[in-house]
């Protein structure tokens, strides 16, 4: 197994040698004393970790970290110093420093920590993830960007939360990192807006806050935030938050996909892709309830392919199936998206037409009859055509149950069949109408 590679950059030769003595049995070590040497090496070579003293011969660790970013070199950086109190953690994290260690306290226990850091970074590949960060502090956004670059994710940064809101719901981030206090619009309001969109229900919201105020955190979780992080925080803390929340997002997305597939299997006719009999009857009963409560008008239409047995006998059941599939497509194209279309059994279909005045139904049915007549299915040298018969009734107070309105539509279908097929009979508010 190949040893992991660590680069030690420190102006102090003694410090470099001490670190090498601790680490060399476990890692391949490269040493430099200057920023220039370090950058030149890293432009052409990769390492797993950079351990950096604050002082180098031609600058300090922050300058080195800045040049690494300029050159698109992203590796975890451990900063070692004799007195950690003299270095601002906020500044260090802003420059992308992973952690700060006290020089005199470094011993062999650091080996386990280094392995964990390298393992963390080697497993980061969020190239299929999209992350949004919103903060009115340029400095904070700069720090977040440095972390996001290391994740290989796609990301967008916003100083103004209103600009982010304008992208919704079309932009569908996996994670939103929000500051709780922003002048233009605070994190609470932004969270509420995100949660209004069904498309973003699985988007993970991580709130940045400067204090662990229990009442505030409780409010954030109630309105829809998923996680929080206390500022100032390290690169490691943010990386772990991002990785863990991406994992949860993927699990939730997969559960949604499974539930959708289960719903489709339970409600869909496998051949045509239309709703099955059980589901469309459920929808019919919902329409009946809405009519009884709010007088929302709707109609029930049953249609049947004329002489379908003849098609099966002449061309075979596979072609019969193709005719059913194509009829389903014509129904979808002719009727509205709000209409509910189902396969009722065999070559029979049931359509529910809500919120349609009875005077509009003849127009819809005439259009459907004509669209079917125009259709030709090419099979070898033949062009197969077919027609349908339709029975339709609009729901009125005289009907009490789903069976009663279905029987009415079925009776009208029977009349259309007996009258020569390729036509429709409608019962609208008690008056019969024949459409050919």
C-alpha positions, 0 to 999 in steps of 0.5 A, a space after each residue: 500500500 502506497 504511503 500518503 504524502 505530507 508536505 511540511 512547509 516551515 521556516 524553522 528547520 528544527 520544527 521540520 525535522 521534529 515533525 519528520 521524526 514523528 511522521 516518517 514511519 507512516 507517511 512520505 515526507 517532503 520539506 520546504 522552507 519557503 512559499 515559492 518552493 512549496 507552490 512550485 512543487 504543488 503545481 506539478 505534484 500532489 500531496 495529501 496534506 500540508 503542515 505549515 508553520 505560520 512563518 516561512 522565509 518569504 511570507 506567512 501561512 496566510 499568504 501561502 494559503 492565498 496563493 494555493 487558492 489562486 493556483 487552484 490547489 486545494 489540499 487540507 492545511 494544518 497550521 502549527 504555531 508556538 502560541 495559537 492565541 496569537 492567531 485569529 481562528 476566524 482569519 485562519 478559517 477564512 484563508 482555508 486553514 483546516 485546523 490550528 495546532 500548538 507546536 509543543 503539544 504535537 506528538 505521535 497522537 497526531 498520526 491518527 488525526 492526520 489519517 482522519 483528515 486525509 480520509 475525510 478529504 479523499 472521500 469528498 466528491 460532491 460533483 453531482 451536488 449543487 450548493 447555495 450560500 447566502 451571506 451579506 458578509 463578503 469575508 464569510 462568503 469568501 471562506 465558504 467558497 474556499 470550502 466549497 471548492 474543495 468539495 468539487 460541487 457546483 455552487 453559487 454565492 449570494 450577498 443579497 438574499 433577494 437575488 437568490 429568491 428570484 431564482 426559485 423554484 427553478 434553481 433546486 439546490 441540494 443545500 442552502 447555507 444561510 446566515 441567520 442575521 442579514 440586513 436585506 432579509 434574515 435567514 428565518 424569512 429566507 427559510 420560510 420562503 424556501 419551504 413554500 416550494 414543494 420542489 424544494 422540500 428535500 433541500 437541506 438548510 444549514 443556518 449560520 449563527 454566532 451564538 447558541 441561542 436555544 430559543 432561536 435554534 428551536 424557532 429555526 428548526 420549527 420553520 424548516 431549517 435542518 441544521 446549524 453551525 456556530 461561527 466562527 467554524 473550521 473548514 472541517 466543521 463545514 465540510 462535515 455538515 455539508 457531507 452529512 446533509 448531502 447524504 440525508 438529501 440523497 436518502 430523502 430523494 431516493 425515498 421519494 423516488 421509491 414512493 413515487 414508483 410504488 404509487 405509480 404501480 398501485 394507481 397505473 395501468 401497466 400497458 397504457 400508463 393511464 390510471 387504473 380502475 381502482 384509482 379512477 373510481 377513488 377520484 370519481 368519489 372525490 369529485 362527487 363529494 366536491 359536487 355535493 359540497 361546493 356544486 363543482 360541475 363534472 362529467 363522466 365519459 365512458 368510451 369503447 373501441 369499436 370492433 376491437 376483437 376484429 383487430 385482435 383476430 386480424 393482426 394479433 394481440 400485440 397490435 391490439 395492445 399498440 392500438 390501446 396505447 395509441 388511443 391512450 396517447 390521443 386521449 391525453 393529447 385531446 383532453 385537458 391536463 386536469 381531466 382524469 383518464 383511466 383504463 376501465 377494463 379491456 378496450 374500455 376507458 373512463 374519463 372524468 371531466 371536472 369544472 366543465 360547463 355542460 354546454 362545452 362537453 359536445 365540443 370536447 367529444 366531437 373533437 375526440 371522435 374526429 381525432 380518433 378517425 384521423 389516426 392511422 397505425 402503420 403495420 407492414 403494408 396496412 394502415 389500421 384505423 379504428 373508431 370509438 363509441 362514447 357515452 357521457 353524463 354530467 353529474 346532477 343532484 339526482 345521482 347519489 353514488 359512483 355506480 349511478 353516474 357510471 351506469 348512466 354513462 354506460 347506458 349512453 355508450 350502449 345507445 351509441 353502439 346500438 345506433 351504429 357505433 363511431 358516435 356519442 350519446 350524451 345525457 346533459 341535465 336530463 336531455 339526450 344529445 347524439 354526436 356523430 
